[in-house]
């Protein structure tokens, strides 16, 4: 019988520990972190491959040649964008970890309202700092989303023309790269629907794959924007709760001091009455 009771006590202790651990997990921050990682991975992976596909399309079908000198041409800009993608992936991987750690510490401070006042003060300062930083990153991701929509629009026009090229009849539509700022005004790099290169491009997999990769990159940037908004809501709520915890701690400190003073006054008066009676 004692062995059964011991097993029951161990099971209760394990369930209490599991519940305590689960209650300390910042689920809102966890969801936002998963969404951020998914969005950044989708944007960086698909964006990198879409840029590589763009290089192939420009060189194969538009006959754009890389500049032999160190000039700022479209290929140099694509290489720069690839390095930017590497930096974005590394930076937001670290930032997601920092926000998760902040969520764990702030959640601990919120759940223990009567804990050390220094913990809640630190949590309040960290939350306010992360709120400002996340707001800046939200604006940055909005700009990235707007920038990513530009190649999606360009590729959609070309892809849609390829899908409806049989309905054009004798109409000869052309796509001039100078309209999109890809080449300089002096260079005439265009492709028309009756050209062999245009037909080969429509029949190849590069155009379709690159277009859908840019669409996925745009979706990833949108997911990162949603994650930043989610983080702002979580951080604002944590900051408010920590602020209330600080006020509650101050109230408890003042209350305990007043009770101690009243207790000392009553003790002193009792001693004086006892001394006067004796």
C-alpha positions in Angstrom: 0.0 0.0 0.0 2.8 2.4 0.8 4.5 1.6 -2.5 1.3 2.5 -4.4 1.0 5.8 -2.4 4.6 6.6 -3.3 3.9 6.0 -7.0 0.9 8.3 -6.8 2.8 11.0 -5.0 5.6 10.8 -7.7 3.0 11.0 -10.5 1.3 14.0 -8.8 4.7 15.7 -8.4 5.6 15.0 -12.0 2.3 16.4 -13.3 2.7 19.5 -11.1 6.2 20.1 -12.5 4.9 19.7 -16.0 2.1 22.1 -15.5 4.4 24.6 -13.9 6.8 24.3 -16.8 4.0 24.7 -19.4 2.6 27.7 -17.5 5.9 29.5 -17.8 6.1 29.2 -21.6 5.3 32.5 -23.4 3.0 31.0 -26.0 2.3 34.3 -27.7 6.0 35.0 -28.2 6.5 31.4 -29.3 3.8 31.7 -32.0 5.3 35.0 -33.2 8.8 33.5 -33.3 7.6 30.5 -35.4 5.8 32.8 -37.8 8.9 35.1 -38.0 11.2 32.2 -38.7 8.9 30.7 -41.3 8.5 34.1 -43.0 12.2 34.9 -43.0 13.1 31.4 -44.3 10.6 31.7 -47.0 11.7 35.2 -48.0 15.4 34.5 -47.9 15.3 31.1 -49.5 12.9 31.8 -52.3 14.2 35.3 -52.8 17.8 34.0 -53.3 16.8 31.4 -55.8 14.5 33.9 -57.6 17.4 36.3 -58.0 19.6 33.5 -59.4 16.8 32.6 -61.9 16.6 36.3 -62.9 20.3 36.3 -63.8 19.7 33.2 -65.9 16.7 34.8 -67.7 18.5 38.1 -68.4 21.6 36.4 -69.8 19.9 33.7 -71.8 16.8 35.4 -73.3 17.4 39.1 -73.0 21.1 38.9 -74.0 22.2 41.1 -71.1 26.0 40.8 -70.5 27.7 41.4 -67.2 29.9 44.5 -67.3 33.6 43.7 -67.4 34.5 46.6 -65.2 33.4 47.3 -61.6 30.3 49.1 -62.7 26.9 49.2 -60.9 25.0 47.1 -63.3 22.0 44.9 -62.7 24.1 41.8 -61.9 26.1 43.7 -59.3 22.9 44.9 -57.7 21.6 41.3 -57.6 24.8 40.2 -55.9 24.4 42.9 -53.3 20.8 41.9 -52.7 21.9 38.3 -52.1 24.3 39.5 -49.5 21.5 41.5 -47.9 19.4 38.4 -47.8 22.2 36.6 -45.9 22.4 39.4 -43.4 18.6 39.5 -43.0 18.5 35.7 -42.3 21.3 35.9 -39.7 20.0 39.0 -38.0 16.4 37.9 -37.6 17.5 34.4 -36.4 19.3 36.1 -33.5 16.5 38.6 -33.0 13.9 35.9 -32.7 16.0 34.1 -30.0 16.3 37.4 -28.1 12.6 38.0 -28.2 11.9 34.5 -26.9 14.3 35.0 -24.1 12.7 38.3 -23.2 9.3 36.6 -23.3 10.5 33.9 -20.8 11.9 36.5 -18.4 8.9 38.8 -18.6 6.5 36.0 -18.2 8.3 34.9 -15.1 8.1 38.5 -13.7 4.4 38.7 -14.5 3.5 35.4 -12.9 5.4 36.3 -9.7 4.0 39.7 -8.8 5.5 39.5 -5.3 9.0 38.7 -6.5 12.1 40.8 -6.5 11.4 44.4 -7.7 14.6 44.5 -9.7 13.3 41.7 -12.0 10.2 43.6 -12.9 12.1 46.8 -13.4 14.6 45.1 -15.8 11.7 43.4 -17.6 10.0 46.8 -18.1 13.1 48.4 -19.5 13.8 45.5 -21.8 10.2 45.4 -23.0 10.2 49.1 -23.8 13.5 48.8 -25.8 12.2 45.8 -27.8 9.0 47.7 -28.5 10.9 50.5 -30.2 13.2 48.1 -32.0 10.3 45.9 -33.2 8.5 48.9 -34.5 11.5 49.9 -36.6 11.8 46.4 -38.0 8.1 46.5 -38.8 8.6 49.6 -40.9 11.6 47.9 -42.6 9.6 44.8 -43.4 6.8 46.9 -44.9 9.4 48.5 -47.2 10.8 45.0 -48.1 7.3 43.8 -48.9 6.7 46.8 -51.1 10.0 46.3 -52.8 9.4 42.5 -53.4 6.0 43.3 -55.0 7.8 45.1 -57.9 9.5 41.9 -59.5 6.2 40.0 -58.8 4.4 42.6 -60.9 7.0 42.5 -63.7 7.1 38.7 -63.8 3.3 38.5 -63.7 3.0 40.7 -66.8 5.5 38.5 -68.7 4.0 35.3 -67.4 0.5 36.4 -68.2 1.6 37.3 -71.7 3.1 33.9 -72.2 -0.1 32.3 -71.1 -2.2 34.4 -73.6 0.3 34.6 -76.5 -2.0 32.6 -78.7 -4.8 35.2 -78.3 -2.6 38.1 -79.5 -2.8 37.2 -83.2 -0.7 39.5 -85.3 -0.1 41.9 -82.4 3.6 42.1 -81.5 4.1 43.1 -77.9 7.5 43.9 -76.6 9.1 44.1 -73.1 11.9 46.7 -73.0 14.2 46.4 -70.0 14.8 50.2 -70.1 11.2 50.7 -68.9 12.1 48.9 -65.6 15.4 50.6 -65.1 17.3 47.3 -65.4 19.6 48.6 -68.2 20.7 52.1 -69.1 18.8 54.2 -71.6 21.5 53.8 -74.2 21.2 50.0 -74.3 18.3 48.5 -76.2 17.5 45.2 -74.6 14.0 44.2 -75.4 12.1 41.0 -76.3 8.9 40.7 -78.4 6.3 38.1 -78.5 7.2 37.0 -82.0 10.9 36.6 -81.2 12.3 33.1 -80.9 13.8 34.0 -77.5 10.4 34.9 -76.1 8.9 31.6 -77.3 11.8 29.7 -75.8 11.5 31.6 -72.5 7.7 30.9 -72.3 8.4 27.2 -73.0 11.2 26.9 -70.4 10.8 26.3 -66.7 12.9 29.3 -65.6 10.2 31.9 -66.1 7.5 30.0 -64.3 9.7 28.9 -61.5 11.2 32.4 -60.9 7.8 34.0 -60.9 6.4 31.6 -58.3 9.6 31.9 -56.2 9.1 35.7 -56.1 5.5 35.2 -55.1 6.6 32.9 -52.3 9.2 35.5 -51.2 6.5 38.1 -51.1 4.3 35.8 -49.0 7.3 35.3 -46.6 7.8 39.1 -46.3 4.1 39.4 -45.5 4.4 36.7 -42.8 7.3 38.6 -41.3 5.2 41.7 -41.2 2.4 39.8 -39.4 5.0 38.4 -37.0 6.3 41.9 -36.2 2.7 43.1 -35.5 2.2 40.1 -33.2 5.5 40.9 -31.4 4.4 44.5 -30.9 1.1 43.3 -29.3 2.9 40.8 -27.1 5.6 43.3 -26.0 3.1 46.0 -25.3 1.0 43.7 -23.2 4.1 42.4 -21.3 5.2 46.0 -20.7 1.8 46.9 -19.3 1.6 43.8 -17.1 5.2 44.4 -15.8 4.3 48.0 -15.0 1.3 46.9 -13.0 3.5 44.4 -11.2 5.9 47.2 -10.3 3.0 49.3 -8.9 1.7 46.3 -7.0 5.1 45.6 -5.5 5.4 49.3 -4.4 1.9 49.1 -2.9 2.8 45.9 -1.0 6.0 47.4 0.3 4.2 50.6 1.5 1.5 48.5 3.1 4.0 46.2 4.9 5.9 49.3 6.2 2.7 50.8 7.5 1.6 47.6 9.2 5.1 47.3 10.8 4.9 50.9 12.0 1.4 50.3 13.5 2.7 47.1 15.1 5.7 49.0 16.6 3.4 51.8 17.9 1.1 49.3 19.6 4.0 47.5 21.1 5.5 50.7 22.4 2.1 51.8 23.9 1.7 48.4 25.5 5.1 48.6 27.1 4.4 52.1 28.4 1.1 51.0 29.9 2.7 48.0 31.5 5.5 50.2 32.9 3.0 52.8 34.2 0.9 50.0 35.9 4.0 48.5 37.6 
